[in-house]
Amino acid sequence: MLVNLNDLLPQAAAAAYSVPCFSIFGFEDAKAVVEAAETVNKPVILSCNKDMVDFYGVETVAAMLLNGVHNSSVPVCLHLDHTYDEAIVFRALKAGFSSVMFDGSQLPLVENIARTRVVADVAHALGASVEGEIGSVPYNEGRDHIKTIDTRPADAVRFARESGADCMAVSVGNIHRMTEPSCIIDFGLLEQIATKVSLPLVIHGATGIRDADMKKLKKSRVAKFNIGTCLRQALWHNLREQMNNEPHKFDRIYFMKKAMPFVTEEAIRNFELLS
């Protein structure tokens, strides 16, 4: 069933668990993630990343995924990840996304708030939710233009009060696209933010965070973890191995069916970690 972030995150923020938000790159990994959610009987967020949207087009992505989302036995939020262009956000909402992230993290605070507010007004009128970002979570590789800016508690307070966003991504030492868990989380900074704002908090770059820190973070007001790189590793390491083992085979679906269970397994591991 299709839900938005407001159906999932306020409860998680007030409790000692978080909802996994899996960054997907195609139909097969989306299907594997939903199967994992159904296996553990927990809600999930499917996050359509910028690379996927740029390649397929946002309308095609929605058409590709919504049937499976609606027919899932668990709540599924179809979420548009980091998007800097309101036009794409509005197209996604029209196409049926139940949640969007307008990423104004590279903008001056006042502009970030104003543009997020416009997106929030439209999204809420359509029954969708909105994520924003304060500070700027850097990338380990790619997207070199993205800044590294820790979230200032005073900025977080103002953004939460004025932007209309339903949840807030923060930068507290987390890094996108890490291949090993080696980030140093500033729990003191996170606590300063969490005690000053009532919005559910979001951590991007979860693959780079140690399990012990994930368990500690889930007990805070962090309600949503964005998880992507470990799923890509699970899919493509195993897909490569399967293809090398059977070089005479060349059918795409044949190999995807062999690799998808590894994605499901990795998703289940993250569900258990965040429960």
JOTA-V85086 format. One record per backbone hydrogen bond with DSSP energy under -0.5 kcal/mol. CO is the residue of the C=O (numbers start at 1). NH is the residue of the N-H. Records with the same first field share a line. If there is no record, write none. Layout:
# JOTA-V85086
CO: NH + NH
This chain:
# JOTA-V85086
1: 76
3: 78
4: 7
5: 8 + 9
8: 12
9: 13
10: 14
12: 15 + 17
18: 20
19: 225
20: 22 + 45
21: 23 + 227
22: 24 + 47
24: 49
26: 30
27: 31
28: 32
29: 33
30: 34
31: 35
32: 36
33: 37
34: 38
35: 39
36: 40
37: 41 + 42
44: 46 + 77
45: 22 + 47
46: 48 + 79
47: 24 + 49
48: 81
49: 53
50: 54
51: 55
52: 56
53: 57
57: 61
58: 62
59: 63
60: 64
61: 65
62: 66
65: 69
66: 70
67: 71
69: 72
75: 44
76: 3 + 78
77: 46 + 79
78: 98 + 99
79: 48 + 81
80: 101
83: 103
84: 86
85: 88 + 89
86: 90
87: 91
88: 92
89: 93
90: 94
91: 95
92: 96 + 97
93: 96
98: 129
99: 80
100: 102 + 131
101: 83 + 103
102: 104
104: 107
108: 112
109: 113
110: 114
111: 115
112: 116
113: 117
114: 118
115: 119
116: 120
117: 121
118: 122
119: 123
120: 124
121: 125
122: 126
123: 126 + 128
124: 127
129: 100
130: 166 + 167
131: 102
132: 169
134: 171
136: 138 + 149
138: 176
143: 146
147: 149
149: 136
151: 153
152: 155 + 156
153: 157
154: 158
155: 159
156: 160
157: 161
158: 162
159: 163
166: 200
167: 132
168: 202
169: 134
170: 172
171: 151
172: 186
175: 178
176: 140
180: 182
183: 185
185: 187
186: 190
187: 191
188: 192
189: 193
190: 194
191: 195
193: 196 + 197
200: 168
201: 223 + 224
202: 170 + 204
203: 226
205: 175 + 208
206: 209
208: 182 + 183
210: 214
211: 215
212: 216
213: 217
214: 218
216: 219
217: 220 + 222
221: 201 + 223
223: 19
224: 203
225: 21 + 227
226: 206
227: 23
228: 231 + 232
229: 233
230: 234
231: 235
232: 236
233: 237
234: 238
235: 239
236: 240
237: 241
238: 242
239: 243
240: 244
241: 245
242: 246
244: 247
246: 249
250: 252
251: 255
252: 256
253: 257
254: 258
255: 259
256: 260
257: 261
259: 262 + 263
260: 263 + 264
261: 265
262: 266
263: 267
264: 268
265: 269
266: 270
267: 271
268: 272
269: 273
270: 274
271: 275
274: 18
